[in-house]
Amino acid sequence: MINMDKVINWDTTLREGEQQPGVHFSLEQKLEIAELLLEKYKVAETVEVHCYQHTLNDAKKMVERFGKDRIILHHRLNESDIDVSSKIGKNVYVGMFIGTSDSHLKALNMSYETLKEKVKNVLEYAHQSGVKIGKIAFEDAPNSNIALLRELLEILNRSPVEIKTISPSMTVDRFGPEHYRKFIRKIKEFTDIPILVHYHNDLGMAVMGCWEAYKENVTIHNTSVLGLGERAGITPYEQWAVYFKVNGVDIETSYIWDLAKIVMKYSGIKVAPNTPVIGTNVFTHKAGVHARKIMVNPATYEPFPPNFVGRSDRRIVLSHLSGRSNVLLKLRMEYDLNLGDVDKNTLNRIAERIREYSVKWNSDISTEEFEKIVAEELGVSIEKIISARKVAQPVSALVFVKVEPDHLSYVGRMIRKLISEAIDISEVLGKDVDLKVSITTSSLLLVNEYTDKIRSIKGVKETITYIETSKY
């Protein structure tokens, strides 16, 4: 029987996230994200952070702020790393990892016997050092020798140090979720230590890998917001939470959109528009028949409503496929307008102009072009239509920067450090411009704030900012 009312998230956004190329969190950002995960939204029982000599200060601040029981200090399975984590204090929880498959051991130049001896010695050293073990991860465990894993687990079972979880990790998904379930079932025969699922999303199966393990009553799972992590990342928190909830597990999901936006902002990661749960297209409808059915019952094409995950951005995209119902639905959903006097003939004219535009330019119609057509057909100012928007539009800006000689590299790196929503920072060969910075954010106010930050950087002579409007 599955325990359908319990699942526990051990979040690894700050640890796996920083292993994703281009992602770097400042201490202030780590504290804010952890605050959301552990306290404001209470979506995680623990948060993992890297703990090496160069990250020791950040790790210490995290433990001081949130407590020893809720921060897992993550590092390799060896004595020297324990020396670092133990500097934070007695009874801190560490998370350690080591590869156990033949390919990993070959890369480590390590035999089975050497591995077993190492694990035994490190556990004893951890006990003597006064640290606790939040998790021990065996990398590539499903591809490891099962007899070796059994012997390693017997060592863990006899260890004098407290071990909160073991993680036989699917660090490279070669086999799929059903294989992982059978593997977990076997592992549970060897130990009573709680199992933690850590499943990489190489084949897009990480959520299902967690679900299959859950069928074996494994309730502790590693996730990261946006699925941040190595290669294709790990189990995306937002997809994991929604899938488990729609399948009967009691998880609060109404804060997901706010949490995702913060992590997108600080990580600089923009998800694809068709990304499940948080992609811009998830509640976007284009075909006419879809729009008509959505007006009657949104569940016809939506497995859950936008407010299920804290969103309010159901949208209608107009094209040559659009009719009067699409236009009416878009006006109702996305604009706060009095539509009582808009008759069928007016709606038909708007729809016809939209179809003509789409066919002529072989494209969907932009928000700006739609608003222009509506303003003309309703006989009102375009400013009135824009001011009636109920759904916020992202703001994209180009900032061109002139830099003092010999400061180009420094300025570029400082912009990257200060502005996580700078999606592209490029050197430009030209007389009047040295850097081009592309920024996508939620408001003009933030664009101005970011421009001021750029101007404050040592070596910046001047900036020119352009706001993008219509897209063609």
C-alpha positions as a Markdown table, in Angstrom:
| # | Residue | x | y | z |
|---|---|---|---|---|
| 1 | Met | 0.0 | 0.0 | 0.0 |
| 2 | Ile | 1.2 | 3.5 | -0.8 |
| 3 | Asn | 1.1 | 6.1 | 2.0 |
| 4 | Met | -1.0 | 8.5 | -0.1 |
| 5 | Asp | -1.0 | 11.4 | 2.4 |
| 6 | Lys | 2.7 | 11.9 | 2.9 |
| 7 | Val | 5.7 | 13.0 | 0.8 |
| 8 | Ile | 8.8 | 14.9 | 1.9 |
| 9 | Asn | 10.9 | 17.3 | -0.2 |
| 10 | Trp | 14.6 | 17.6 | 0.4 |
| 11 | Asp | 15.3 | 20.6 | -1.7 |
| 12 | Thr | 18.6 | 20.9 | -3.7 |
| 13 | Thr | 18.0 | 24.1 | -5.7 |
| 14 | Leu | 20.9 | 25.9 | -4.2 |
| 15 | Arg | 23.3 | 22.9 | -4.5 |
| 16 | Glu | 22.3 | 21.2 | -7.8 |
| 17 | Gly | 21.3 | 24.6 | -9.2 |
| 18 | Glu | 24.9 | 25.9 | -8.9 |
| 19 | Gln | 26.1 | 22.9 | -10.8 |
| 20 | Gln | 24.1 | 24.1 | -13.8 |
| 21 | Pro | 26.2 | 26.2 | -16.2 |
| 22 | Gly | 25.7 | 29.9 | -15.8 |
| 23 | Val | 23.9 | 29.7 | -12.4 |
| 24 | His | 25.5 | 31.4 | -9.4 |
| 25 | Phe | 23.6 | 32.5 | -6.3 |
| 26 | Ser | 24.8 | 35.2 | -3.9 |
| 27 | Leu | 24.6 | 34.6 | -0.2 |
| 28 | Glu | 21.6 | 37.1 | 0.0 |
| 29 | Gln | 19.8 | 35.2 | -2.8 |
| 30 | Lys | 20.5 | 31.8 | -1.1 |
| 31 | Leu | 19.1 | 33.1 | 2.2 |
| 32 | Glu | 16.0 | 34.5 | 0.4 |
| 33 | Ile | 15.3 | 31.3 | -1.6 |
| 34 | Ala | 15.8 | 29.1 | 1.5 |
| 35 | Glu | 13.5 | 31.4 | 3.5 |
| 36 | Leu | 10.8 | 30.8 | 0.9 |
| 37 | Leu | 11.4 | 27.0 | 0.8 |
| 38 | Leu | 11.7 | 26.4 | 4.6 |
| 39 | Glu | 9.6 | 29.1 | 6.2 |
| 40 | Lys | 7.3 | 31.2 | 4.1 |
| 41 | Tyr | 5.9 | 28.4 | 1.9 |
| 42 | Lys | 7.2 | 25.4 | 3.9 |
| 43 | Val | 7.7 | 23.3 | 0.9 |
| 44 | Ala | 11.0 | 21.7 | 2.0 |
| 45 | Glu | 12.1 | 19.8 | 5.1 |
| 46 | Thr | 15.8 | 20.5 | 4.3 |
| 47 | Val | 17.9 | 22.5 | 1.9 |
| 48 | Glu | 21.2 | 21.3 | 0.5 |
| 49 | Val | 24.2 | 23.7 | 0.1 |
| 50 | His | 27.8 | 23.1 | -1.1 |
| 51 | Cys | 30.3 | 23.0 | 1.8 |
| 52 | Tyr | 33.9 | 23.3 | 0.7 |
| 53 | Gln | 36.6 | 25.7 | 2.0 |
| 54 | His | 35.6 | 28.4 | -0.5 |
| 55 | Thr | 31.9 | 28.1 | 0.3 |
| 56 | Leu | 32.3 | 27.7 | 4.0 |
| 57 | Asn | 31.2 | 31.2 | 4.9 |
| 58 | Asp | 27.9 | 30.9 | 3.0 |
| 59 | Ala | 27.2 | 27.5 | 4.4 |
| 60 | Lys | 27.9 | 28.7 | 8.0 |
| 61 | Lys | 25.5 | 31.7 | 7.5 |
| 62 | Met | 22.8 | 29.3 | 6.2 |
| 63 | Val | 23.2 | 27.0 | 9.3 |
| 64 | Glu | 23.1 | 30.0 | 11.6 |
| 65 | Arg | 20.0 | 31.3 | 10.0 |
| 66 | Phe | 17.9 | 28.1 | 9.6 |
| 67 | Gly | 19.4 | 25.7 | 12.1 |
| 68 | Lys | 21.6 | 22.5 | 11.9 |
| 69 | Asp | 18.6 | 20.2 | 11.3 |
| 70 | Arg | 17.4 | 22.0 | 8.1 |
| 71 | Ile | 20.7 | 22.6 | 6.2 |
| 72 | Ile | 22.5 | 19.7 | 4.6 |
| 73 | Leu | 26.2 | 20.5 | 4.1 |
| 74 | His | 27.0 | 18.7 | 0.8 |
| 75 | His | 30.5 | 17.5 | -0.2 |
| 76 | Arg | 32.5 | 14.4 | -1.2 |
| 77 | Leu | 32.8 | 11.3 | 0.9 |
| 78 | Asn | 36.2 | 12.0 | 2.5 |
| 79 | Glu | 37.9 | 13.1 | 5.7 |
| 80 | Ser | 39.2 | 16.4 | 4.4 |
| 81 | Asp | 35.7 | 17.6 | 3.5 |
| 82 | Ile | 34.4 | 16.5 | 6.9 |
| 83 | Asp | 37.1 | 18.7 | 8.4 |
| 84 | Val | 35.7 | 21.7 | 6.6 |
| 85 | Ser | 32.0 | 21.0 | 7.5 |
| 86 | Ser | 32.9 | 20.3 | 11.2 |
| 87 | Lys | 34.2 | 23.9 | 11.5 |
| 88 | Ile | 30.6 | 25.0 | 11.5 |
| 89 | Gly | 30.0 | 23.1 | 14.7 |
| 90 | Lys | 29.1 | 19.8 | 16.3 |
| 91 | Asn | 26.0 | 17.9 | 15.2 |
| 92 | Val | 25.7 | 19.6 | 11.8 |
| 93 | Tyr | 24.3 | 17.4 | 9.0 |
| 94 | Val | 26.5 | 16.6 | 6.1 |
| 95 | Gly | 25.6 | 15.0 | 2.8 |
| 96 | Met | 28.3 | 12.9 | 1.1 |
| 97 | Phe | 28.5 | 11.2 | -2.3 |
| 98 | Ile | 30.7 | 8.7 | -4.0 |
| 99 | Gly | 30.3 | 6.7 | -7.3 |
| 100 | Thr | 29.7 | 3.0 | -6.9 |
| 101 | Ser | 29.3 | 1.7 | -10.5 |
| 102 | Asp | 32.2 | 0.0 | -12.2 |
| 103 | Ser | 32.7 | 3.0 | -14.5 |
| 104 | His | 32.9 | 5.4 | -11.5 |
| 105 | Leu | 35.3 | 3.2 | -9.6 |
| 106 | Lys | 37.5 | 2.8 | -12.7 |
| 107 | Ala | 37.7 | 6.6 | -12.9 |
| 108 | Leu | 38.6 | 6.8 | -9.2 |
| 109 | Asn | 41.1 | 3.9 | -9.7 |
| 110 | Met | 39.3 | 2.1 | -6.8 |
| 111 | Ser | 38.5 | -1.5 | -6.3 |
| 112 | Tyr | 35.5 | -2.9 | -4.5 |
| 113 | Glu | 37.5 | -3.6 | -1.4 |
| 114 | Thr | 39.1 | -0.2 | -1.4 |
| 115 | Leu | 35.7 | 1.4 | -1.7 |
| 116 | Lys | 34.3 | -0.5 | 1.2 |
| 117 | Glu | 37.3 | 0.3 | 3.4 |
| 118 | Lys | 36.9 | 4.0 | 2.5 |
| 119 | Val | 33.3 | 4.1 | 3.4 |
| 120 | Lys | 33.9 | 2.4 | 6.7 |
| 121 | Asn | 36.8 | 4.7 | 7.6 |
| 122 | Val | 34.9 | 7.9 | 6.6 |
| 123 | Leu | 31.9 | 7.0 | 8.6 |
| 124 | Glu | 34.1 | 6.4 | 11.7 |
| 125 | Tyr | 35.9 | 9.7 | 11.0 |
| 126 | Ala | 32.5 | 11.5 | 10.8 |
| 127 | His | 31.5 | 10.0 | 14.2 |
| 128 | Gln | 34.8 | 11.1 | 15.8 |
| 129 | Ser | 34.4 | 14.6 | 14.3 |
| 130 | Gly | 30.9 | 15.1 | 15.8 |
| 131 | Val | 29.0 | 15.5 | 12.6 |
| 132 | Lys | 25.8 | 13.7 | 11.6 |
| 133 | Ile | 25.0 | 12.3 | 8.2 |
| 134 | Gly | 22.0 | 13.7 | 6.4 |
| 135 | Lys | 22.5 | 11.5 | 3.4 |
| 136 | Ile | 25.0 | 9.3 | 1.8 |
| 137 | Ala | 24.5 | 9.2 | -2.0 |
| 138 | Phe | 25.8 | 6.3 | -4.1 |
| 139 | Glu | 26.1 | 7.7 | -7.6 |
| 140 | Asp | 25.0 | 5.6 | -10.5 |
| 141 | Ala | 23.7 | 3.0 | -8.0 |
| 142 | Pro | 21.2 | 1.4 | -10.4 |
| 143 | Asn | 24.1 | 0.6 | -12.6 |
| 144 | Ser | 26.2 | -0.8 | -9.8 |
| 145 | Asn | 27.0 | -4.4 | -8.7 |
| 146 | Ile | 24.1 | -5.3 | -6.4 |
| 147 | Ala | 26.3 | -7.5 | -4.2 |
| 148 | Leu | 28.6 | -4.5 | -3.7 |
| 149 | Leu | 25.7 | -2.3 | -2.7 |
| 150 | Arg | 24.5 | -4.9 | -0.2 |
| 151 | Glu | 27.9 | -4.9 | 1.5 |
| 152 | Leu | 28.1 | -1.1 | 1.5 |
| 153 | Leu | 24.7 | -0.9 | 3.1 |
| 154 | Glu | 25.7 | -3.5 | 5.8 |
| 155 | Ile | 28.6 | -1.2 | 6.6 |
| 156 | Leu | 26.1 | 1.7 | 7.0 |
| 157 | Asn | 23.8 | -0.4 | 9.1 |
| 158 | Arg | 26.6 | -1.1 | 11.6 |
| 159 | Ser | 28.0 | 2.5 | 11.6 |
| 160 | Pro | 28.2 | 4.3 | 14.9 |
| 161 | Val | 27.3 | 7.7 | 13.3 |
| 162 | Glu | 23.7 | 8.8 | 12.8 |
| 163 | Ile | 22.6 | 8.4 | 9.2 |
| 164 | Lys | 19.3 | 10.1 | 8.3 |
| 165 | Thr | 19.0 | 8.8 | 4.7 |
| 166 | Ile | 20.7 | 6.9 | 2.0 |
| 167 | Ser | 20.3 | 7.9 | -1.6 |
| 168 | Pro | 20.9 | 5.1 | -4.2 |
| 169 | Ser | 20.9 | 7.8 | -6.9 |
| 170 | Met | 19.9 | 7.6 | -10.5 |
| 171 | Thr | 22.6 | 10.1 | -11.5 |
| 172 | Val | 22.3 | 9.0 | -15.2 |
| 173 | Asp | 19.0 | 7.7 | -16.3 |
| 174 | Arg | 19.7 | 4.7 | -18.5 |
| 175 | Phe | 16.9 | 2.4 | -17.5 |
| 176 | Gly | 13.7 | 4.3 | -16.8 |
| 177 | Pro | 11.3 | 4.5 | -13.8 |
| 178 | Glu | 10.0 | 0.9 | -13.7 |
| 179 | His | 13.6 | -0.4 | -13.5 |
| 180 | Tyr | 14.3 | 2.1 | -10.7 |
| 181 | Arg | 11.2 | 0.9 | -8.8 |
| 182 | Lys | 12.4 | -2.8 | -8.9 |
| 183 | Phe | 15.9 | -1.6 | -7.9 |
| 184 | Ile | 14.5 | 0.3 | -4.9 |
| 185 | Arg | 12.5 | -2.7 | -3.8 |
| 186 | Lys | 15.7 | -4.7 | -3.8 |
| 187 | Ile | 17.7 | -2.1 | -1.9 |
| 188 | Lys | 15.0 | -2.0 | 0.8 |
| 189 | Glu | 15.7 | -5.6 | 1.6 |
| 190 | Phe | 19.2 | -4.6 | 2.7 |
| 191 | Thr | 18.6 | -1.8 | 5.1 |
| 192 | Asp | 16.0 | 0.0 | 7.3 |
| 193 | Ile | 17.7 | 3.4 | 6.8 |
| 194 | Pro | 15.2 | 5.7 | 5.0 |
| 195 | Ile | 15.8 | 6.0 | 1.3 |
| 196 | Leu | 16.1 | 9.4 | -0.4 |
| 197 | Val | 15.3 | 9.5 | -4.2 |
| 198 | His | 17.7 | 11.5 | -6.3 |
| 199 | Tyr | 16.7 | 11.2 | -10.0 |
| 200 | His | 18.3 | 13.0 | -12.9 |
| 201 | Asn | 16.1 | 14.0 | -15.8 |
| 202 | Asp | 18.2 | 12.8 | -18.7 |
| 203 | Leu | 15.2 | 11.1 | -20.3 |
| 204 | Gly | 12.5 | 13.4 | -19.0 |
| 205 | Met | 11.4 | 10.7 | -16.5 |
| 206 | Ala | 12.5 | 12.2 | -13.2 |
| 207 | Val | 9.0 | 12.8 | -11.9 |
| 208 | Met | 7.9 | 9.4 | -12.8 |
| 209 | Gly | 11.0 | 7.9 | -11.3 |
| 210 | Cys | 10.0 | 9.6 | -8.0 |
| 211 | Trp | 6.4 | 8.3 | -8.4 |
| 212 | Glu | 7.6 | 4.7 | -9.0 |
| 213 | Ala | 9.8 | 4.9 | -5.9 |
| 214 | Tyr | 6.8 | 6.3 | -4.0 |
| 215 | Lys | 4.9 | 3.2 | -4.9 |
| 216 | Glu | 7.5 | 1.4 | -2.8 |
| 217 | Asn | 6.7 | 3.7 | 0.1 |
| 218 | Val | 9.8 | 5.9 | -0.4 |
| 219 | Thr | 8.5 | 9.3 | 0.7 |
| 220 | Ile | 11.7 | 11.4 | 0.8 |
| 221 | His | 12.7 | 13.0 | -2.6 |
| 222 | Asn | 15.3 | 15.4 | -3.8 |
| 223 | Thr | 13.9 | 18.1 | -6.1 |
| 224 | Ser | 15.0 | 21.5 | -7.4 |
| 225 | Val | 12.9 | 24.5 | -8.5 |
| 226 | Leu | 12.9 | 24.6 | -12.3 |
| 227 | Gly | 14.7 | 21.2 | -12.3 |
| 228 | Leu | 18.0 | 23.0 | -12.0 |
| 229 | Gly | 21.0 | 20.7 | -12.0 |
| 230 | Glu | 23.7 | 19.0 | -14.1 |
| 231 | Arg | 23.0 | 18.3 | -17.7 |
| 232 | Ala | 19.2 | 18.0 | -18.1 |
| 233 | Gly | 18.8 | 18.7 | -14.4 |
| 234 | Ile | 17.0 | 16.7 | -11.7 |
| 235 | Thr | 13.3 | 16.3 | -10.6 |
| 236 | Pro | 11.6 | 19.7 | -11.1 |
| 237 | Tyr | 9.9 | 20.6 | -7.9 |
| 238 | Glu | 6.9 | 22.3 | -9.6 |
| 239 | Gln | 6.1 | 19.3 | -11.8 |
| 240 | Trp | 6.8 | 16.8 | -9.0 |
| 241 | Ala | 4.4 | 18.7 | -6.6 |
| 242 | Val | 1.6 | 19.1 | -9.1 |
| 243 | Tyr | 1.8 | 15.4 | -10.3 |
| 244 | Phe | 1.7 | 14.1 | -6.8 |
| 245 | Lys | -1.2 | 16.4 | -5.9 |
| 246 | Val | -3.4 | 15.5 | -8.8 |
| 247 | Asn | -2.7 | 11.9 | -7.9 |
| 248 | Gly | -4.1 | 12.3 | -4.4 |
| 249 | Val | -1.1 | 13.4 | -2.3 |
| 250 | Asp | -1.8 | 16.4 | 0.0 |
| 251 | Ile | 0.6 | 19.1 | -1.3 |
| 252 | Glu | 0.0 | 22.8 | -1.3 |
| 253 | Thr | 0.8 | 24.2 | -4.8 |
| 254 | Ser | -0.7 | 27.7 | -4.9 |
| 255 | Tyr | 2.7 | 29.3 | -4.2 |
| 256 | Ile | 4.5 | 27.5 | -7.1 |
| 257 | Trp | 4.4 | 30.4 | -9.6 |
| 258 | Asp | 5.8 | 33.0 | -7.1 |
| 259 | Leu | 8.6 | 30.6 | -6.1 |
| 260 | Ala | 9.5 | 29.8 | -9.7 |
| 261 | Lys | 9.6 | 33.5 | -10.6 |
| 262 | Ile | 12.1 | 34.2 | -7.8 |
| 263 | Val | 14.4 | 31.3 | -8.8 |
| 264 | Met | 14.2 | 32.3 | -12.5 |
| 265 | Lys | 15.2 | 35.8 | -11.6 |
| 266 | Tyr | 18.1 | 34.9 | -9.5 |
| 267 | Ser | 19.4 | 32.0 | -11.6 |
| 268 | Gly | 18.9 | 33.8 | -14.9 |
| 269 | Ile | 17.2 | 30.7 | -16.3 |
| 270 | Lys | 14.3 | 31.3 | -18.6 |
| 271 | Val | 12.2 | 28.1 | -19.2 |
| 272 | Ala | 10.8 | 27.1 | -22.6 |
| 273 | Pro | 7.3 | 28.4 | -23.2 |
| 274 | Asn | 5.9 | 24.8 | -23.3 |
| 275 | Thr | 7.5 | 23.8 | -20.0 |
| 276 | Pro | 4.9 | 21.9 | -17.9 |
| 277 | Val | 3.3 | 23.9 | -15.1 |
| 278 | Ile | 5.3 | 27.1 | -15.4 |
| 279 | Gly | 5.8 | 27.7 | -19.1 |
| 280 | Thr | 4.0 | 30.7 | -20.6 |
| 281 | Asn | 2.0 | 28.5 | -23.0 |
| 282 | Val | 0.6 | 26.2 | -20.3 |
| 283 | Phe | -2.6 | 28.2 | -20.1 |
| 284 | Thr | -2.5 | 29.7 | -23.6 |
| 285 | His | -5.0 | 28.6 | -26.3 |
| 286 | Lys | -4.9 | 29.3 | -30.0 |
| 287 | Ala | -7.3 | 27.1 | -32.0 |
| 288 | Gly | -10.8 | 28.4 | -32.3 |
| 289 | Val | -12.5 | 25.2 | -31.2 |
| 290 | His | -10.2 | 25.2 | -28.1 |
| 291 | Ala | -11.3 | 28.8 | -27.2 |
| 292 | Arg | -15.0 | 28.0 | -27.5 |
| 293 | Lys | -14.7 | 24.9 | -25.2 |
| 294 | Ile | -12.5 | 26.9 | -22.7 |
| 295 | Met | -15.4 | 29.4 | -22.4 |
| 296 | Val | -17.7 | 26.6 | -21.4 |
| 297 | Asn | -15.4 | 24.4 | -19.3 |
| 298 | Pro | -11.6 | 25.1 | -19.0 |
| 299 | Ala | -11.0 | 21.5 | -17.8 |
| 300 | Thr | -11.7 | 20.4 | -21.4 |
| 301 | Tyr | -8.1 | 21.4 | -22.2 |
| 302 | Glu | -6.5 | 22.1 | -18.9 |
| 303 | Pro | -5.7 | 19.4 | -16.3 |
| 304 | Phe | -5.7 | 22.1 | -13.5 |
| 305 | Pro | -6.7 | 25.8 | -13.5 |
| 306 | Pro | -4.1 | 28.6 | -13.3 |
| 307 | Asn | -4.8 | 29.4 | -9.6 |
| 308 | Phe | -3.9 | 25.8 | -8.8 |
| 309 | Val | -0.3 | 26.9 | -9.0 |
| 310 | Gly | -0.8 | 30.6 | -8.2 |
| 311 | Arg | -1.1 | 31.9 | -11.8 |
| 312 | Ser | -3.7 | 34.2 | -13.3 |
| 313 | Asp | -2.4 | 34.3 | -16.8 |
| 314 | Arg | -4.7 | 32.3 | -19.0 |
| 315 | Arg | -4.2 | 33.7 | -22.5 |
| 316 | Ile | -5.6 | 33.5 | -26.0 |
| 317 | Val | -3.3 | 33.7 | -29.0 |
| 318 | Leu | -4.9 | 35.0 | -32.2 |
| 319 | Ser | -4.1 | 33.9 | -35.7 |
| 320 | His | -5.8 | 32.9 | -39.0 |
| 321 | Leu | -7.4 | 30.2 | -37.0 |
| 322 | Ser | -9.2 | 32.7 | -34.8 |
| 323 | Gly | -12.9 | 33.6 | -34.8 |
| 324 | Arg | -15.3 | 35.8 | -32.9 |
| 325 | Ser | -15.3 | 33.6 | -29.9 |
| 326 | Asn | -11.5 | 33.8 | -29.6 |
| 327 | Val | -11.6 | 37.6 | -29.8 |
| 328 | Leu | -14.4 | 37.8 | -27.2 |
| 329 | Leu | -12.6 | 35.4 | -24.8 |
| 330 | Lys | -9.3 | 37.3 | -25.1 |
| 331 | Leu | -11.0 | 40.6 | -24.3 |
| 332 | Arg | -12.8 | 39.0 | -21.3 |
| 333 | Met | -9.9 | 37.2 | -19.9 |
| 334 | Glu | -7.0 | 39.7 | -20.5 |
| 335 | Tyr | -8.6 | 43.1 | -20.4 |
| 336 | Asp | -10.8 | 45.0 | -17.9 |
| 337 | Leu | -13.2 | 46.5 | -20.4 |
| 338 | Asn | -16.9 | 47.2 | -20.5 |
| 339 | Leu | -17.9 | 44.8 | -23.3 |
| 340 | Gly | -21.7 | 45.4 | -23.0 |
| 341 | Asp | -21.8 | 47.5 | -26.2 |
| 342 | Val | -19.6 | 45.4 | -28.3 |
| 343 | Asp | -21.9 | 43.7 | -30.8 |
| 344 | Lys | -21.3 | 40.7 | -33.0 |
| 345 | Asn | -20.5 | 42.8 | -36.1 |
| 346 | Thr | -17.7 | 44.6 | -34.3 |
| 347 | Leu | -16.3 | 41.3 | -33.0 |
| 348 | Asn | -16.5 | 39.9 | -36.6 |
| 349 | Arg | -14.6 | 42.9 | -38.0 |
| 350 | Ile | -11.9 | 42.5 | -35.4 |
| 351 | Ala | -11.6 | 38.8 | -36.1 |
| 352 | Glu | -11.5 | 39.3 | -39.9 |
| 353 | Arg | -8.7 | 41.9 | -39.6 |
| 354 | Ile | -6.8 | 39.5 | -37.4 |
| 355 | Arg | -7.1 | 36.7 | -39.9 |
| 356 | Glu | -6.0 | 39.0 | -42.7 |
| 357 | Tyr | -3.0 | 40.2 | -40.7 |
| 358 | Ser | -2.0 | 36.6 | -39.8 |
| 359 | Val | -2.3 | 35.3 | -43.4 |
| 360 | Lys | -0.4 | 38.4 | -44.9 |
| 361 | Trp | 2.5 | 38.1 | -42.4 |
| 362 | Asn | 2.4 | 34.4 | -41.8 |
| 363 | Ser | 2.4 | 34.9 | -38.0 |
| 364 | Asp | 0.3 | 35.1 | -34.9 |
| 365 | Ile | -0.8 | 38.5 | -34.0 |
| 366 | Ser | 1.2 | 40.4 | -31.4 |
| 367 | Thr | -0.4 | 41.9 | -28.3 |
| 368 | Glu | 0.4 | 45.4 | -29.6 |
| 369 | Glu | -1.2 | 44.8 | -33.0 |
| 370 | Phe | -4.3 | 43.3 | -31.4 |
| 371 | Glu | -4.6 | 46.3 | -29.1 |
| 372 | Lys | -4.3 | 48.7 | -32.1 |
| 373 | Ile | -7.0 | 46.9 | -34.0 |
| 374 | Val | -9.4 | 46.8 | -31.0 |
| 375 | Ala | -8.8 | 50.5 | -30.3 |
| 376 | Glu | -9.7 | 51.4 | -33.9 |
| 377 | Glu | -12.8 | 49.2 | -34.0 |
| 378 | Leu | -14.1 | 50.3 | -30.6 |
| 379 | Gly | -13.3 | 54.0 | -31.3 |
| 380 | Val | -11.2 | 54.5 | -28.2 |
| 381 | Ser | -7.6 | 55.4 | -27.6 |
| 382 | Ile | -4.9 | 52.7 | -27.6 |
| 383 | Glu | -3.8 | 54.0 | -24.2 |
| 384 | Lys | -7.2 | 53.0 | -22.8 |
| 385 | Ile | -6.8 | 49.5 | -24.1 |
| 386 | Ile | -3.3 | 49.2 | -22.7 |
| 387 | Ser | -4.3 | 50.5 | -19.3 |
| 388 | Ala | -7.1 | 47.8 | -19.2 |
| 389 | Arg | -4.6 | 44.9 | -19.3 |
| 390 | Lys | -5.2 | 42.3 | -16.6 |
| 391 | Val | -2.3 | 40.1 | -17.6 |
| 392 | Ala | 1.2 | 41.7 | -17.1 |
| 393 | Gln | 3.4 | 41.7 | -20.2 |
| 394 | Pro | 7.2 | 41.0 | -19.8 |
| 395 | Val | 9.4 | 44.0 | -20.6 |
| 396 | Ser | 12.5 | 43.4 | -22.8 |
| 397 | Ala | 15.2 | 46.1 | -23.0 |
| 398 | Leu | 18.5 | 46.6 | -24.7 |
| 399 | Val | 21.1 | 48.5 | -22.8 |
| 400 | Phe | 24.1 | 49.7 | -24.8 |
| 401 | Val | 27.2 | 50.5 | -22.6 |
| 402 | Lys | 30.2 | 52.7 | -23.3 |
| 403 | Val | 33.2 | 51.6 | -21.2 |
| 404 | Glu | 36.5 | 53.2 | -20.1 |
| 405 | Pro | 39.6 | 51.6 | -21.8 |
| 406 | Asp | 40.8 | 48.4 | -20.0 |
| 407 | His | 37.6 | 48.0 | -18.0 |
| 408 | Leu | 35.6 | 46.0 | -20.5 |
| 409 | Ser | 36.0 | 42.5 | -19.0 |
| 410 | Tyr | 35.5 | 43.8 | -15.5 |
| 411 | Val | 32.3 | 45.7 | -16.4 |
| 412 | Gly | 30.9 | 42.7 | -18.3 |
| 413 | Arg | 31.5 | 40.4 | -15.3 |
| 414 | Met | 30.0 | 42.9 | -12.8 |
| 415 | Ile | 26.8 | 43.2 | -14.9 |
| 416 | Arg | 26.6 | 39.4 | -14.9 |
| 417 | Lys | 27.1 | 39.4 | -11.1 |
| 418 | Leu | 24.6 | 42.2 | -10.3 |
| 419 | Ile | 21.8 | 41.5 | -12.8 |
| 420 | Ser | 20.6 | 37.9 | -13.0 |
| 421 | Glu | 17.9 | 38.9 | -15.5 |
| 422 | Ala | 20.5 | 40.0 | -18.0 |
| 423 | Ile | 20.0 | 37.1 | -20.4 |
| 424 | Asp | 22.8 | 38.1 | -22.7 |
| 425 | Ile | 25.9 | 40.3 | -22.3 |
| 426 | Ser | 27.9 | 40.7 | -25.4 |
| 427 | Glu | 31.0 | 42.7 | -26.5 |
| 428 | Val | 30.2 | 44.9 | -29.5 |
| 429 | Leu | 32.9 | 46.1 | -32.0 |
| 430 | Gly | 32.0 | 49.7 | -32.8 |
| 431 | Lys | 32.9 | 53.3 | -32.2 |
| 432 | Asp | 30.2 | 54.3 | -29.8 |
| 433 | Val | 29.3 | 51.1 | -28.0 |
| 434 | Asp | 31.3 | 48.5 | -26.1 |
| 435 | Leu | 28.7 | 46.2 | -24.6 |
| 436 | Lys | 25.2 | 45.1 | -25.4 |
| 437 | Val | 23.0 | 43.9 | -22.5 |
| 438 | Ser | 19.7 | 42.2 | -23.1 |
| 439 | Ile | 17.3 | 42.2 | -20.2 |
| 440 | Thr | 13.9 | 40.7 | -19.8 |
| 441 | Thr | 12.0 | 41.5 | -16.6 |
| 442 | Ser | 8.6 | 42.2 | -15.2 |
| 443 | Ser | 8.4 | 46.0 | -15.2 |
| 444 | Leu | 9.9 | 49.3 | -16.5 |
| 445 | Leu | 10.7 | 50.1 | -12.9 |
| 446 | Leu | 13.1 | 47.1 | -12.8 |
| 447 | Val | 14.6 | 48.1 | -16.1 |
| 448 | Asn | 15.4 | 51.5 | -14.7 |
| 449 | Glu | 16.8 | 49.9 | -11.5 |
| 450 | Tyr | 19.1 | 47.7 | -13.5 |
| 451 | Thr | 20.3 | 50.5 | -15.7 |
| 452 | Asp | 21.2 | 52.5 | -12.6 |
| 453 | Lys | 23.2 | 49.5 | -11.4 |
| 454 | Ile | 25.1 | 49.3 | -14.7 |
| 455 | Arg | 25.9 | 53.1 | -14.5 |
| 456 | Ser | 27.2 | 52.6 | -10.9 |
| 457 | Ile | 29.9 | 50.1 | -12.1 |
| 458 | Lys | 33.4 | 51.5 | -12.1 |
| 459 | Gly | 34.6 | 52.1 | -15.7 |
| 460 | Val | 31.1 | 52.7 | -17.2 |
| 461 | Lys | 31.1 | 56.0 | -19.1 |
| 462 | Glu | 27.5 | 56.1 | -20.3 |
| 463 | Thr | 24.5 | 53.9 | -21.2 |
| 464 | Ile | 21.6 | 54.1 | -23.7 |
| 465 | Thr | 18.5 | 52.1 | -23.1 |
| 466 | Tyr | 15.9 | 50.9 | -25.7 |
| 467 | Ile | 12.6 | 49.2 | -24.7 |
| 468 | Glu | 11.4 | 46.6 | -27.2 |
| 469 | Thr | 7.7 | 46.9 | -28.1 |
| 470 | Ser | 6.2 | 45.1 | -31.1 |
| 471 | Lys | 7.6 | 41.7 | -32.1 |
| 472 | Tyr | 7.5 | 40.7 | -35.8 |
